[in-house]
Amino acid sequence: MIRKGDEVTIKPEWRDRGDEEFTWMACDDEEKGRVTIAPVNTGLAIPPRQTVSVDMLKQNAEHQSRCKASPECSCSALNRGTK
């Protein structure tokens, strides 16, 4: 289950050109097989969001184990609503 703040990767077969360059975070909890994601390293004041099927994503477990809401991590800012 994908939770708000989880780092995810868009599977290659679902990516648009350039998607692999971004760090993608879940903006909310997975619901009914879908989740809203946003790239956090765009440099934009308001990052674009998109709602996708969870089948299109891979959850980055290694990030979750080392992050644990570290203040330096971009997903911490997303959880606080500052990104």
MMTF fields as JSON, N, C-alpha, C and O atoms, coordinates in Angstrom:
{
  "mmtfVersion": "1.0.0",
  "mmtfProducer": "UNKNOWN",
  "numBonds": 331,
  "numAtoms": 332,
  "numGroups": 83,
  "numChains": 1,
  "numModels": 1,
  "chainsPerModel": [1],
  "groupsPerChain": [83],
  "chainIdList": ["A"],
  "bondAtomList": [4, 2, 8, 6, 12, 10, 16, 14, 20, 18, 24, 22, 28, 26, 32, 30, 36, 34, 40, 38, 44, 42, 48, 46, 52, 50, 56, 54, 60, 58, 64, 62, 68, 66, 72, 70, 76, 74, 80, 78, 84, 82, 88, 86, 92, 90, 96, 94, 100, 98, 104, 102, 108, 106, 112, 110, 116, 114, 120, 118, 124, 122, 128, 126, 132, 130, 136, 134, 140, 138, 144, 142, 148, 146, 152, 150, 156, 154, 160, 158, 164, 162, 168, 166, 172, 170, 176, 174, 180, 178, 184, 182, 188, 186, 192, 190, 196, 194, 200, 198, 204, 202, 208, 206, 212, 210, 216, 214, 220, 218, 224, 222, 228, 226, 232, 230, 236, 234, 240, 238, 244, 242, 248, 246, 252, 250, 256, 254, 260, 258, 264, 262, 268, 266, 272, 270, 276, 274, 280, 278, 284, 282, 288, 286, 292, 290, 296, 294, 300, 298, 304, 302, 308, 306, 312, 310, 316, 314, 320, 318, 324, 322, 328, 326],
  "bondOrderList": [1, 1, 1, 1, 1, 1, 1, 1, 1, 1, 1, 1, 1, 1, 1, 1, 1, 1, 1, 1, 1, 1, 1, 1, 1, 1, 1, 1, 1, 1, 1, 1, 1, 1, 1, 1, 1, 1, 1, 1, 1, 1, 1, 1, 1, 1, 1, 1, 1, 1, 1, 1, 1, 1, 1, 1, 1, 1, 1, 1, 1, 1, 1, 1, 1, 1, 1, 1, 1, 1, 1, 1, 1, 1, 1, 1, 1, 1, 1, 1, 1, 1],
  "groupList": [{"groupName": "MET", "atomNameList": ["N", "CA", "C", "O"], "elementList": ["N", "C", "C", "O"], "formalChargeList": [0, 0, 0, 0], "bondAtomList": [1, 0, 2, 1, 3, 2], "bondOrderList": [1, 1, 2], "singleLetterCode": "M", "chemCompType": "L-PEPTIDE LINKING"}, {"groupName": "ILE", "atomNameList": ["N", "CA", "C", "O"], "elementList": ["N", "C", "C", "O"], "formalChargeList": [0, 0, 0, 0], "bondAtomList": [1, 0, 2, 1, 3, 2], "bondOrderList": [1, 1, 2], "singleLetterCode": "I", "chemCompType": "L-PEPTIDE LINKING"}, {"groupName": "ARG", "atomNameList": ["N", "CA", "C", "O"], "elementList": ["N", "C", "C", "O"], "formalChargeList": [0, 0, 0, 0], "bondAtomList": [1, 0, 2, 1, 3, 2], "bondOrderList": [1, 1, 2], "singleLetterCode": "R", "chemCompType": "L-PEPTIDE LINKING"}, {"groupName": "LYS", "atomNameList": ["N", "CA", "C", "O"], "elementList": ["N", "C", "C", "O"], "formalChargeList": [0, 0, 0, 0], "bondAtomList": [1, 0, 2, 1, 3, 2], "bondOrderList": [1, 1, 2], "singleLetterCode": "K", "chemCompType": "L-PEPTIDE LINKING"}, {"groupName": "GLY", "atomNameList": ["N", "CA", "C", "O"], "elementList": ["N", "C", "C", "O"], "formalChargeList": [0, 0, 0, 0], "bondAtomList": [1, 0, 2, 1, 3, 2], "bondOrderList": [1, 1, 2], "singleLetterCode": "G", "chemCompType": "PEPTIDE LINKING"}, {"groupName": "ASP", "atomNameList": ["N", "CA", "C", "O"], "elementList": ["N", "C", "C", "O"], "formalChargeList": [0, 0, 0, 0], "bondAtomList": [1, 0, 2, 1, 3, 2], "bondOrderList": [1, 1, 2], "singleLetterCode": "D", "chemCompType": "L-PEPTIDE LINKING"}, {"groupName": "GLU", "atomNameList": ["N", "CA", "C", "O"], "elementList": ["N", "C", "C", "O"], "formalChargeList": [0, 0, 0, 0], "bondAtomList": [1, 0, 2, 1, 3, 2], "bondOrderList": [1, 1, 2], "singleLetterCode": "E", "chemCompType": "L-PEPTIDE LINKING"}, {"groupName": "VAL", "atomNameList": ["N", "CA", "C", "O"], "elementList": ["N", "C", "C", "O"], "formalChargeList": [0, 0, 0, 0], "bondAtomList": [1, 0, 2, 1, 3, 2], "bondOrderList": [1, 1, 2], "singleLetterCode": "V", "chemCompType": "L-PEPTIDE LINKING"}, {"groupName": "THR", "atomNameList": ["N", "CA", "C", "O"], "elementList": ["N", "C", "C", "O"], "formalChargeList": [0, 0, 0, 0], "bondAtomList": [1, 0, 2, 1, 3, 2], "bondOrderList": [1, 1, 2], "singleLetterCode": "T", "chemCompType": "L-PEPTIDE LINKING"}, {"groupName": "PRO", "atomNameList": ["N", "CA", "C", "O"], "elementList": ["N", "C", "C", "O"], "formalChargeList": [0, 0, 0, 0], "bondAtomList": [1, 0, 2, 1, 3, 2], "bondOrderList": [1, 1, 2], "singleLetterCode": "P", "chemCompType": "L-PEPTIDE LINKING"}, {"groupName": "TRP", "atomNameList": ["N", "CA", "C", "O"], "elementList": ["N", "C", "C", "O"], "formalChargeList": [0, 0, 0, 0], "bondAtomList": [1, 0, 2, 1, 3, 2], "bondOrderList": [1, 1, 2], "singleLetterCode": "W", "chemCompType": "L-PEPTIDE LINKING"}, {"groupName": "PHE", "atomNameList": ["N", "CA", "C", "O"], "elementList": ["N", "C", "C", "O"], "formalChargeList": [0, 0, 0, 0], "bondAtomList": [1, 0, 2, 1, 3, 2], "bondOrderList": [1, 1, 2], "singleLetterCode": "F", "chemCompType": "L-PEPTIDE LINKING"}, {"groupName": "ALA", "atomNameList": ["N", "CA", "C", "O"], "elementList": ["N", "C", "C", "O"], "formalChargeList": [0, 0, 0, 0], "bondAtomList": [1, 0, 2, 1, 3, 2], "bondOrderList": [1, 1, 2], "singleLetterCode": "A", "chemCompType": "L-PEPTIDE LINKING"}, {"groupName": "CYS", "atomNameList": ["N", "CA", "C", "O"], "elementList": ["N", "C", "C", "O"], "formalChargeList": [0, 0, 0, 0], "bondAtomList": [1, 0, 2, 1, 3, 2], "bondOrderList": [1, 1, 2], "singleLetterCode": "C", "chemCompType": "L-PEPTIDE LINKING"}, {"groupName": "ASN", "atomNameList": ["N", "CA", "C", "O"], "elementList": ["N", "C", "C", "O"], "formalChargeList": [0, 0, 0, 0], "bondAtomList": [1, 0, 2, 1, 3, 2], "bondOrderList": [1, 1, 2], "singleLetterCode": "N", "chemCompType": "L-PEPTIDE LINKING"}, {"groupName": "LEU", "atomNameList": ["N", "CA", "C", "O"], "elementList": ["N", "C", "C", "O"], "formalChargeList": [0, 0, 0, 0], "bondAtomList": [1, 0, 2, 1, 3, 2], "bondOrderList": [1, 1, 2], "singleLetterCode": "L", "chemCompType": "L-PEPTIDE LINKING"}, {"groupName": "GLN", "atomNameList": ["N", "CA", "C", "O"], "elementList": ["N", "C", "C", "O"], "formalChargeList": [0, 0, 0, 0], "bondAtomList": [1, 0, 2, 1, 3, 2], "bondOrderList": [1, 1, 2], "singleLetterCode": "Q", "chemCompType": "L-PEPTIDE LINKING"}, {"groupName": "SER", "atomNameList": ["N", "CA", "C", "O"], "elementList": ["N", "C", "C", "O"], "formalChargeList": [0, 0, 0, 0], "bondAtomList": [1, 0, 2, 1, 3, 2], "bondOrderList": [1, 1, 2], "singleLetterCode": "S", "chemCompType": "L-PEPTIDE LINKING"}, {"groupName": "HIS", "atomNameList": ["N", "CA", "C", "O"], "elementList": ["N", "C", "C", "O"], "formalChargeList": [0, 0, 0, 0], "bondAtomList": [1, 0, 2, 1, 3, 2], "bondOrderList": [1, 1, 2], "singleLetterCode": "H", "chemCompType": "L-PEPTIDE LINKING"}],
  "groupTypeList": [0, 1, 2, 3, 4, 5, 6, 7, 8, 1, 3, 9, 6, 10, 2, 5, 2, 4, 5, 6, 6, 11, 8, 10, 0, 12, 13, 5, 5, 6, 6, 3, 4, 2, 7, 8, 1, 12, 9, 7, 14, 8, 4, 15, 12, 1, 9, 9, 2, 16, 8, 7, 17, 7, 5, 0, 15, 3, 16, 14, 12, 6, 18, 16, 17, 2, 13, 3, 12, 17, 9, 6, 13, 17, 13, 17, 12, 15, 14, 2, 4, 8, 3],
  "groupIdList": [1, 2, 3, 4, 5, 6, 7, 8, 9, 10, 11, 12, 13, 14, 15, 16, 17, 18, 19, 20, 21, 22, 23, 24, 25, 26, 27, 28, 29, 30, 31, 32, 33, 34, 35, 36, 37, 38, 39, 40, 41, 42, 43, 44, 45, 46, 47, 48, 49, 50, 51, 52, 53, 54, 55, 56, 57, 58, 59, 60, 61, 62, 63, 64, 65, 66, 67, 68, 69, 70, 71, 72, 73, 74, 75, 76, 77, 78, 79, 80, 81, 82, 83],
  "secStructList": [7, 7, 7, 6, 6, 7, 3, 3, 3, 3, 7, 4, 4, 4, 7, 7, 6, 6, 4, 4, 4, 1, 7, 3, 3, 3, 1, 1, 7, 7, 5, 6, 6, 3, 3, 3, 3, 3, 3, 1, 7, 1, 7, 7, 1, 1, 7, 7, 7, 3, 3, 3, 3, 4, 4, 4, 3, 3, 3, 7, 2, 2, 2, 2, 2, 2, 2, 6, 6, 7, 6, 6, 1, 2, 2, 2, 2, 2, 2, 2, 6, 7, 7],
  "xCoordList": [0.845, 0.0, 0.887, 1.836, 0.581, 1.342, 0.723, -0.491, 1.554, 1.112, 1.668, 2.661, 1.027, 1.48, 2.938, 3.324, 3.749, 5.169, 6.06, 7.282, 5.476, 6.284, 6.92, 6.285, 8.168, 8.844, 8.486, 8.555, 8.106, 7.719, 8.447, 8.955, 8.486, 9.044, 7.965, 7.27, 7.826, 6.885, 7.537, 8.67, 6.834, 7.379, 7.694, 6.974, 8.777, 9.217, 8.127, 8.091, 7.25, 6.224, 5.154, 4.353, 5.14, 4.153, 4.774, 4.048, 6.085, 6.763, 6.611, 6.548, 6.555, 6.745, 8.236, 8.944, 8.707, 10.12, 10.485, 9.816, 11.543, 12.027, 11.514, 12.044, 10.498, 9.954, 10.992, 10.938, 11.938, 12.94, 13.902, 14.622, 13.919, 14.805, 14.266, 15.001, 12.997, 12.375, 12.271, 12.234, 12.224, 11.901, 10.402, 9.932, 9.654, 8.196, 7.764, 8.258, 6.841, 6.311, 4.793, 4.135, 4.252, 2.798, 2.287, 2.807, 1.274, 0.687, -0.405, -0.795, -0.894, -1.935, -1.826, -0.991, -2.658, -2.674, -3.384, -4.313, -2.927, -3.579, -5.038, -5.365, -5.908, -7.329, -7.936, -7.78, -8.625, -9.289, -8.329, -8.704, -7.089, -6.113, -5.477, -4.795, -5.692, -5.102, -4.42, -4.726, -3.492, -2.793, -2.358, -2.069, -2.314, -1.839, -0.35, 0.089, 0.43, 1.876, 2.32, 1.632, 3.493, 4.065, 5.588, 6.146, 6.262, 7.723, 8.143, 7.578, 9.136, 9.525, 10.777, 11.099, 11.485, 12.727, 12.613, 13.527, 11.495, 11.284, 11.79, 12.086, 11.892, 12.243, 11.041, 11.179, 9.872, 8.658, 8.019, 8.073, 7.42, 6.753, 5.569, 5.308, 4.862, 3.731, 3.999, 3.808, 4.441, 4.751, 3.475, 2.426, 3.564, 2.395, 2.041, 2.925, 0.779, 0.296, -0.488, -1.12, -0.435, -1.249, -1.723, -0.993, -2.932, -3.492, -3.309, -3.718, -2.683, -2.354, -2.78, -2.987, -2.903, -3.156, -1.878, -0.776, -2.026, -0.845, -0.112, 1.059, -0.782, -0.125, 0.948, 1.811, 0.908, 1.873, 3.132, 4.068, 3.157, 4.232, 4.976, 4.47, 6.21, 7.011, 7.369, 7.877, 7.113, 7.427, 8.909, 9.444, 9.571, 11.005, 11.25, 11.378, 11.314, 11.446, 12.753, 12.789, 13.833, 15.117, 15.081, 15.737, 14.332, 14.189, 13.445, 13.834, 12.386, 11.573, 12.395, 12.212, 13.294, 14.063, 15.099, 15.403, 15.652, 16.679, 16.114, 16.754, 14.925, 14.358, 13.818, 14.328, 12.778, 12.109, 11.839, 12.061, 11.355, 10.958, 12.118, 11.943, 13.29, 14.444, 14.147, 13.568, 14.521, 14.234, 14.87, 14.383, 15.951, 16.623, 15.928, 16.196, 15.041, 14.415, 13.229, 12.434, 13.123, 12.035, 10.664, 9.675, 10.569, 9.251, 8.762, 7.553, 9.678, 9.264, 8.562, 7.544, 9.095, 8.465, 7.104, 6.169, 6.985, 5.711, 4.684, 3.53, 5.094, 4.182, 3.737, 2.615, 4.59, 4.224, 3.437, 2.926, 3.336, 2.593, 3.381, 2.792, 4.721, 5.52, 6.086, 6.724, 5.87, 6.3, 5.167, 5.305],
  "yCoordList": [-1.182, 0.0, 1.241, 1.336, 2.161, 3.397, 4.438, 4.644, 5.076, 6.087, 7.457, 7.557, 8.491, 9.861, 9.98, 9.557, 10.563, 10.757, 9.641, 9.785, 8.514, 7.422, 7.846, 8.501, 7.47, 7.708, 6.561, 5.391, 6.907, 5.906, 6.17, 7.266, 5.152, 5.257, 4.835, 3.844, 5.579, 5.203, 4.087, 4.234, 2.985, 1.856, 2.299, 3.12, 1.751, 2.184, 2.187, 3.083, 1.208, 1.139, 2.233, 2.418, 2.957, 4.016, 5.408, 6.394, 5.516, 6.81, 7.644, 7.129, 8.944, 9.898, 10.201, 9.998, 10.679, 11.022, 12.032, 13.053, 11.739, 12.632, 12.314, 12.843, 11.465, 11.122, 10.497, 10.676, 9.764, 9.078, 10.06, 9.678, 11.305, 12.31, 12.883, 13.55, 12.637, 13.225, 12.235, 11.022, 12.771, 12.002, 12.182, 13.304, 11.09, 11.139, 10.748, 9.769, 11.517, 11.251, 11.132, 11.785, 10.29, 10.176, 11.376, 11.694, 12.034, 13.22, 12.858, 13.677, 11.64, 11.167, 9.653, 9.034, 9.072, 7.617, 6.976, 7.544, 5.796, 5.019, 4.788, 4.457, 4.967, 4.719, 4.157, 4.729, 3.039, 2.383, 2.103, 2.204, 1.751, 1.39, 2.56, 2.372, 3.772, 4.964, 5.817, 5.727, 6.642, 7.554, 8.786, 8.683, 9.933, 11.162, 11.28, 11.143, 11.536, 11.677, 13.026, 13.648, 13.465, 14.721, 14.604, 13.975, 15.204, 15.245, 16.33, 17.423, 16.031, 17.002, 17.784, 18.75, 17.412, 18.097, 18.84, 18.789, 19.53, 20.235, 21.672, 22.245, 22.256, 23.662, 24.571, 25.792, 24.005, 24.787, 25.095, 24.274, 26.265, 26.641, 25.719, 25.368, 25.333, 24.414, 23.224, 23.32, 22.101, 20.946, 20.349, 20.35, 19.842, 19.217, 17.924, 17.194, 17.648, 16.416, 15.61, 16.157, 14.301, 13.441, 12.235, 11.701, 11.822, 10.652, 9.464, 9.495, 8.417, 7.249, 5.967, 5.95, 4.913, 3.589, 3.112, 3.344, 2.452, 1.96, 0.887, 0.616, 0.275, -0.715, -0.066, -0.761, 1.249, 1.983, 2.354, 2.922, 2.032, 2.492, 1.349, 0.235, 1.671, 0.785, 1.592, 2.707, 1.046, 1.735, 1.563, 0.46, 2.649, 2.616, 2.331, 3.255, 1.063, 0.642, 1.092, 1.406, 1.131, 1.527, 2.969, 3.31, 3.805, 5.196, 5.24, 5.973, 4.465, 4.482, 4.065, 4.611, 3.108, 2.626, 3.634, 3.686, 4.447, 5.399, 6.78, 7.557, 7.095, 8.432, 8.655, 9.482, 7.903, 8.034, 9.5, 9.938, 10.244, 11.65, 12.546, 13.451, 12.289, 13.145, 14.56, 14.713, 15.603, 16.978, 17.336, 18.232, 16.651, 16.939, 16.311, 16.685, 15.363, 14.614, 15.381, 15.959, 15.378, 16.101, 15.522, 16.254, 14.254, 13.7, 14.239, 14.301, 14.635, 15.259, 16.567, 16.872, 17.345, 18.607, 18.364, 19.131, 17.311, 16.991, 16.634, 17.051, 15.868, 15.501, 16.717, 16.746, 17.711, 18.929, 19.886, 20.896, 19.573, 20.424, 21.629, 22.59, 21.595, 22.737, 22.559, 23.473, 21.406, 21.183, 20.614, 20.347],
  "zCoordList": [0.0, 0.0, 0.0, 0.779, -0.851, -0.958, -0.027, -0.029, 0.749, 1.717, 1.337, 0.617, 1.822, 1.595, 2.006, 3.096, 1.119, 1.395, 0.897, 0.909, 0.45, -0.079, -1.4, -2.226, -1.584, -2.856, -3.793, -3.414, -5.013, -6.002, -7.311, -7.55, -8.145, -9.49, -10.471, -10.248, -11.548, -12.596, -13.412, -13.872, -13.588, -14.344, -15.775, -16.343, -16.365, -17.692, -18.761, -19.604, -18.735, -19.773, -19.652, -20.568, -18.528, -18.305, -18.29, -18.166, -18.411, -18.321, -19.586, -20.703, -19.365, -20.45, -20.499, -19.513, -21.621, -21.728, -20.635, -20.475, -19.894, -18.846, -17.452, -16.474, -17.328, -16.007, -15.09, -13.874, -15.671, -14.85, -14.173, -13.251, -14.614, -14.021, -12.719, -11.991, -12.413, -11.232, -10.089, -10.296, -8.879, -7.694, -7.486, -7.294, -7.524, -7.42, -6.014, -5.453, -5.451, -4.118, -4.178, -4.988, -3.308, -3.185, -2.397, -1.328, -2.928, -2.29, -1.298, -0.466, -1.389, -0.483, -0.374, -1.033, 0.443, 0.588, -0.602, -1.176, -0.95, -2.008, -1.646, -0.506, -2.633, -2.417, -3.695, -4.774, -3.562, -4.689, -5.844, -7.013, -5.506, -6.526, -7.248, -8.256, -6.743, -7.366, -6.303, -5.114, -6.764, -5.864, -6.667, -7.859, -6.015, -6.646, -6.371, -5.229, -7.421, -7.28, -7.826, -8.636, -7.359, -7.843, -7.819, -6.92, -8.798, -8.752, -7.763, -7.763, -6.919, -5.895, -6.249, -5.557, -7.282, -7.624, -8.951, -9.774, -9.159, -10.42, -10.391, -11.439, -9.209, -9.106, -9.296, -9.233, -9.525, -9.705, -8.351, -7.435, -8.228, -6.977, -6.695, -5.545, -7.744, -7.61, -8.528, -9.74, -7.953, -8.805, -9.402, -8.757, -10.631, -11.246, -10.528, -10.08, -10.422, -9.788, -10.803, -11.707, -10.637, -11.484, -10.687, -9.851, -10.951, -10.302, -11.239, -12.399, -10.706, -11.524, -10.811, -9.597, -11.581, -11.025, -10.327, -10.823, -9.191, -8.477, -9.274, -9.009, -10.246, -11.115, -11.979, -12.515, -12.122, -12.939, -12.159, -12.722, -10.855, -9.978, -9.319, -9.177, -8.918, -8.077, -6.839, -6.953, -5.67, -4.424, -4.119, -4.224, -3.743, -3.468, -1.991, -1.187, -1.641, -0.247, 0.379, 1.569, -0.401, 0.181, 0.662, 1.646, -0.01, 0.437, 1.764, 2.673, 1.875, 3.091, 4.306, 5.394, 4.132, 5.27, 5.748, 6.94, 4.827, 5.268, 5.589, 6.297, 5.079, 5.241, 6.646, 7.402, 6.98, 8.277, 8.628, 9.757, 7.629, 7.8, 8.233, 9.049, 7.684, 7.94, 7.452, 6.377, 8.201, 7.777, 6.438, 5.748, 6.059, 4.8, 3.6, 2.459, 3.852, 2.776, 2.205, 2.944, 0.886, 0.233, 0.577, 0.531, 0.916, 1.253, 2.588, 2.815, 3.486, 4.738, 4.463, 5.084, 3.537, 3.17, 2.537, 2.766, 1.748, 1.129, 2.2, 2.114, 3.202, 4.281, 5.078, 5.583, 5.197, 5.923, 5.042, 5.525, 3.742, 2.832, 2.347, 1.852, 2.481, 2.055, 0.661, 0.139, 0.043, -1.339, -2.11, -3.303]
}
